[in-house]
Amino acid sequence: MPVEPTTGRPHMPPGYISPEAQGALMPWSSAREHWEWARVYWICTVRPNGRPHVSPVWGVWVDDVLYFDGSPETRRMRNIAANPHIAVHLDSDSAGNEAFTAEGIAHAVQRPDRALAERIAAAYRAKYAADGYAPEPGQWDEGGLYAMQPRVALGWTSFLKDATRWQFDR
């Protein structure tokens, strides 16, 4: 089930943005729409030697959890196995006026509950079937599905007006 986060402003040093320039906080429901309809999720992991690794993936947002799949042999999944802390960024406009990021802990989902697997597969098909990817719920029974529940997320559609930080208590 979706979890309603605590909403506030991102930490900004004094004088960084004047309080008069800031508008209303963005509701999580608005940010959730961006996460649900994003086509590409940029996942940042950390290699064992400490170097960052970023990769674009297809994924789905179900009940405020990002699900993505792939072989455990990929660099991304090997990094997650060693250090599950990840950051995720959505594509934004070229000027960077709109941005959404989240941080959390990713983990392999072993043999997902059938009802959940059906919802995840349906969400994938709705997004990517036209691109040739239409998974079946049973394809993850032997592994290959990963999940990240955000602990904190940041987002804005206009940084000076609605920059918002969401904290999830999990």
FENNORDA-V923637 format. One record per pair of residues at least 24 apart in sequence whose C-alpha atoms are under 8 Angstrom apart, sorted by the first residue. I is the first residue (numbers start at 0). J is the second residue. If there is no record, write none. Layout:
# FENNORDA-V923637
[[I,J] [I,J]]
This chain:
# FENNORDA-V923637
[[0,62] [0,63] [1,62] [1,63] [2,62] [2,63] [2,167] [3,27] [3,167] [4,165] [4,166] [4,167] [4,168] [5,165] [5,166] [5,167] [6,163] [6,164] [6,165] [6,166] [7,163] [7,164] [7,165] [8,162] [8,163] [8,164] [9,153] [9,162] [9,163] [9,164] [16,159] [20,159] [20,160] [21,159] [21,160] [21,161] [22,159] [22,160] [22,161] [23,160] [23,161] [24,161] [24,162] [24,163] [25,155] [25,161] [25,162] [25,163] [27,165] [30,99] [30,154] [31,63] [33,99] [34,60] [34,89] [35,59] [35,60] [35,61] [36,126] [37,89] [37,90] [38,126] [39,89] [39,90] [40,87] [40,88] [40,89] [40,90] [41,87] [41,88] [41,89] [41,90] [42,85] [42,86] [42,87] [42,88] [43,85] [43,86] [43,87] [44,75] [44,78] [44,79] [44,82] [44,83] [44,84] [44,85] [44,86] [45,78] [45,79] [45,82] [45,85] [46,78] [47,78] [47,81] [47,82] [58,123] [59,119] [59,122] [59,123] [61,118] [61,119] [61,122] [63,148] [63,149] [64,146] [64,147] [64,148] [64,149] [65,146] [65,147] [65,148] [66,119] [66,144] [66,145] [66,146] [66,147] [67,144] [67,145] [67,146] [68,143] [68,144] [68,145] [69,143] [69,144] [70,143] [71,143] [79,105] [79,106] [80,106] [96,155] [96,156] [96,157] [96,158] [97,154] [97,155] [97,156] [97,157] [97,158] [98,153] [98,154] [98,155] [98,156] [99,152] [99,153] [99,154] [99,155] [100,152] [100,153] [100,154] [101,149] [101,150] [101,151] [101,152] [101,153] [102,149] [102,150] [102,151] [102,152] [103,147] [103,148] [103,149] [103,150] [103,151] [104,147] [104,148] [104,149] [104,150] [105,145] [105,146] [105,147] [105,148] [106,145] [106,146] [106,147] [107,142] [107,143] [107,144] [107,145] [107,146] [108,142] [108,143] [108,144] [108,145] [108,146] [109,139] [109,140] [109,141] [109,142] [109,144] [110,139] [110,140] [110,141] [110,142] [111,139] [111,140] [113,137]]
